[in-house]
Amino acid sequence: MDMEQARFNMVEQQIRPWDVLDQDVLDLLRQVRREDFVPEQYRDLAFSDMEIPLGQGEAMLSPKLEARMLQEVGVKATDQVLEVGTGSGYMTALLARMAHRGNVRSVELIPEFSSRAAAILREHGIENITLEVGDAARGWKQGGPYDVIVLTGSVPVLPEAFQADLKVGGRLFAVVGDSPVMEAQLITCVAKGVYRTTKLFETSVPAL
């Protein structure tokens, strides 16, 4: 399999058509080797438009959804970022590359996922990360407040704790609702205690 051609096709045929046009995001997707984060048995599917099983009922999100998440939160170089659900570590890597002078705190419920992600992230030379094991589905106070919060799984209702942990100007991406129809939302803290919710698109992803 020609990985570079497959990566090119992923960006041009899946991600661009899904309104991901931020050049920094597109460049990053070409640089970070997604195939390294995919379980070995699914390596040939690394660039497919699908969720890839990670085991224990969890999955990597589709490439176009990961890319759209990145574009929507607009990570800046010095941002402090919270990722809820480390999973494969791929989104952790993308966030850390964008916040290269900041830090990404990523919390995972399943210890095996966190340790596997830690090993791959080390191989990629990504150091501006803090990996923790715990249940952050209702918020995670350690290290906050944050410039960016990303939930990599869906929640039936968005806990207010996440909004409260945003700095002024901070952005939160979450998929909210119940299967089969959920809504991707971007919540921005426009002033202390004041939030603006932008409804982005309908989707359906595994729960946190």
C-alpha positions in Angstrom: 0.0 0.0 0.0 1.3 3.5 -0.9 0.8 5.3 2.4 1.7 8.7 1.0 -0.8 8.4 -1.9 -3.4 7.2 0.6 -2.7 10.1 2.9 -3.0 12.6 -0.1 -6.3 11.0 -1.1 -7.6 11.3 2.5 -6.9 15.0 2.5 -8.1 15.8 -1.0 -11.1 13.4 -1.3 -12.5 13.2 2.3 -11.3 16.2 4.3 -11.3 19.2 1.9 -14.8 18.3 0.6 -16.0 18.5 4.2 -15.2 22.2 4.4 -11.8 21.8 6.1 -9.9 24.5 4.3 -7.5 25.7 7.0 -4.1 25.2 5.4 -2.4 24.7 8.8 -4.7 21.9 9.6 -4.3 20.3 6.1 -0.5 20.5 6.3 -0.6 18.9 9.8 -2.6 16.0 8.6 0.0 15.4 5.9 2.8 15.5 8.5 1.5 13.4 11.4 1.5 9.7 10.4 -2.0 8.5 11.2 -1.1 4.9 10.4 1.3 4.8 13.4 -1.7 5.4 15.8 -4.0 2.8 14.2 -4.0 -0.8 15.7 -1.7 -2.9 13.6 -4.5 -5.1 12.2 -6.3 -2.0 10.8 -3.2 -0.3 9.4 -4.3 -0.6 5.8 -7.6 1.2 6.8 -5.8 4.1 8.4 -6.9 6.6 5.8 -10.4 5.2 5.2 -13.5 7.3 5.8 -14.6 5.2 8.8 -14.3 4.8 12.6 -11.5 2.3 13.4 -12.0 0.0 16.3 -9.5 0.4 19.2 -11.0 -2.4 21.3 -13.2 -2.3 24.5 -16.0 -0.7 22.5 -14.0 2.4 21.6 -13.0 3.7 18.2 -10.9 6.3 16.4 -13.1 9.0 14.8 -13.2 9.3 11.1 -10.4 11.5 9.6 -12.8 14.1 8.3 -14.4 14.5 11.8 -11.0 14.8 13.4 -9.9 17.4 10.9 -13.2 19.4 11.3 -12.7 19.4 15.1 -9.2 20.8 14.8 -10.4 23.5 12.4 -13.3 24.6 14.6 -11.4 25.0 17.8 -8.6 27.0 16.1 -5.7 25.9 18.4 -3.0 28.6 18.8 0.6 28.0 19.5 0.5 28.9 23.2 -2.9 27.4 24.1 -3.5 25.2 27.1 -5.6 22.3 25.8 -7.7 19.6 27.5 -8.6 16.5 25.5 -11.2 14.2 27.1 -10.6 10.7 25.7 -7.0 10.0 24.6 -8.0 7.0 22.6 -5.3 6.2 20.0 -3.3 9.4 20.8 -3.7 10.7 17.2 -5.8 13.7 18.1 -3.5 14.3 21.1 -0.6 14.5 18.6 -2.4 16.9 16.3 -3.4 19.2 19.2 0.1 19.1 20.6 1.7 20.1 17.3 -0.7 23.0 17.0 -0.2 24.1 20.6 3.6 23.6 20.3 4.4 26.3 22.9 1.5 25.3 25.1 0.5 22.0 26.6 -2.1 19.3 26.0 -3.6 17.5 29.0 -5.3 14.3 27.8 -7.4 12.2 30.1 -8.3 8.6 29.2 -10.5 6.2 31.2 -8.8 3.0 29.9 -5.2 2.6 31.2 -4.1 0.4 28.3 -5.1 3.1 25.8 -3.2 5.8 27.7 0.0 3.7 28.0 -0.1 2.7 24.3 -0.6 6.3 23.2 2.2 7.5 25.5 4.6 5.1 23.7 3.6 6.3 20.2 3.7 9.9 21.1 7.3 9.4 22.5 8.3 7.8 19.2 6.9 10.9 17.4 9.0 13.2 19.7 5.9 14.9 21.1 6.7 16.2 24.6 4.2 19.0 25.4 1.6 16.6 26.7 0.4 15.4 30.1 -1.4 12.1 29.9 -3.6 11.1 32.8 -5.9 8.2 33.5 -9.4 8.9 35.0 -13.0 9.6 34.3 -13.3 13.2 32.8 -16.8 12.7 31.3 -18.2 15.3 33.8 -15.2 17.7 33.8 -11.5 17.7 34.8 -10.3 20.5 37.1 -6.6 19.7 37.0 -4.6 22.1 34.9 -7.5 24.4 34.1 -8.8 26.8 33.0 -8.2 26.0 29.4 -8.1 27.8 26.0 -9.4 24.7 24.2 -11.4 21.7 25.4 -12.1 18.8 23.0 -14.4 15.9 23.8 -13.5 13.0 21.5 -16.7 11.1 22.4 -20.3 12.2 22.6 -22.3 13.2 25.7 -26.1 13.0 26.0 -26.0 16.4 27.8 -23.0 18.7 28.0 -21.9 19.0 31.7 -21.6 22.7 32.7 -18.2 21.9 34.3 -16.6 22.0 30.9 -17.9 25.5 30.1 -16.8 26.7 33.5 -13.3 25.5 32.8 -12.9 27.7 29.7 -10.8 30.9 29.8 -12.4 34.0 28.3 -12.0 33.4 24.5 -11.7 29.7 25.1 -13.4 27.2 22.7 -15.0 23.8 23.5 -15.9 21.2 20.9 -18.5 18.6 21.9 -20.9 16.2 20.2 -24.1 16.3 22.1 -27.2 14.1 22.0 -28.3 10.5 21.7 -27.9 8.1 18.8 -28.7 8.1 15.9 -28.7 11.9 15.6 -26.3 14.0 17.6 -25.1 17.6 17.1 -21.6 18.9 16.9 -21.3 22.1 18.8 -18.7 24.8 19.4 -19.0 26.7 22.6 -17.1 29.9 23.0 -16.6 31.8 26.3 -17.2 35.4 25.2 -17.0 36.9 28.7 -16.8 35.5 32.3 -19.8 33.3 32.7 -21.1 34.1 29.2 -21.1 31.5 26.4 -22.0 31.4 22.8 -23.1 28.0 21.3 -22.6 27.5 17.5 -24.4 24.4 16.1 -22.1 23.0 13.5 -23.5 19.8 11.9 -25.3 16.6 12.7 -23.3 13.4 13.3 -23.2 10.3 15.4 -20.1 9.1 17.3 -19.5 6.7 20.2 -20.2 8.0 23.7 -17.4 9.0 26.0 
